[in-house]
């Protein structure tokens, strides 16, 4: 398979970042699949397997310094063996979550994406609070979020579900689709086009891989049925994978997430809950927590039925999680500063000690 850089999503910013490597015999490539310590790459010359170079591995201080699916990398072809990845070009967007089991480690789910399709199934697993969580992370990613309600054939009134999601997703496009009617998926193509990249994210069983298969016109990705008793899926996609749509952009399919823990979300929480933030301006106290304080405009709106109680509880929960994550990262930063200071002091001490011997 050969494909030109523009179709893969190459843009002027990548071209500029690649300038220092252009005359050294390297070539640009995009990460399509990530295995353990090995990557499948797409490049104008075709597909190849690659490993990171020893220098890149040595200089990588964190997990995010290694390539992720969607990344553009600097590659050295090695005849008769896997290519070597020498650098990762700067990302213009990335969808990240907190790595499982480590409150201070970031895991990149997909890199260099233009649009994030947040897929939810209109079956027994439909969960508005989960969609709000995904929206917080999506807004922070730098990509445009779009909510896709799959399995629309399972409900009598998909428009009612669309309106329910819109009430919690101000400014976000929401569409109901079904893979049993492939023409309903054409709406996704409208967000893509040549050189644009979309990523499909959601929990197991929502139909992400089935959507990809319908869009490319073949059963490329393996799928499995959901459990009948709770509409939960079993992992069919086990790794993130980048696929090319015929003449219409790039899609990244991701494994279903049992849990999406927040990473750095900045102002994204306020953006996701813009209705609550707008009401908060009318609270009596500027530092109102919207719990038991007198004169709280947010609580008044909840009591009047203007804001669902569940939405305010989601705001509390995600806000507390965001604050905890910030504290954990501050602690890690302090530990790293102390470690660097110890190394620096030891180096200075050894320098003066060696001078005294000469």
ABEGO torsion letter per residue (X at the ends): XBBBAAAAGBBAAAAAAAAAAAAAGBBBBBBABBBBGBBBBBBAAEBBBBBBBAAAAAABABAAABBBBGBBBBBBBBBGBBBBBABBBBBABBBBBBBBGBAABBBBABBGBABBBBBBBBBAABBAAAAAAAAAAAAAAGBBBBBBBBGAAABABAAAAAAAAAAABBGBBBBBBBAABAAAAAAAAAABEBGBBBBBBEBBGAGAAAAAAAAAGBBABBBBBBBAAAGBBBBABABBBBBBBBGAEBBBBBBBBABBBBBBAEAAAAAAAAAAAAAAAABABAABAGBABBGBAAAAAAAAGABBAAAAAAAAAAAAAAAAAAAAAAAAAAAAAAAAAAAAAAAAAAAAAAAAAX
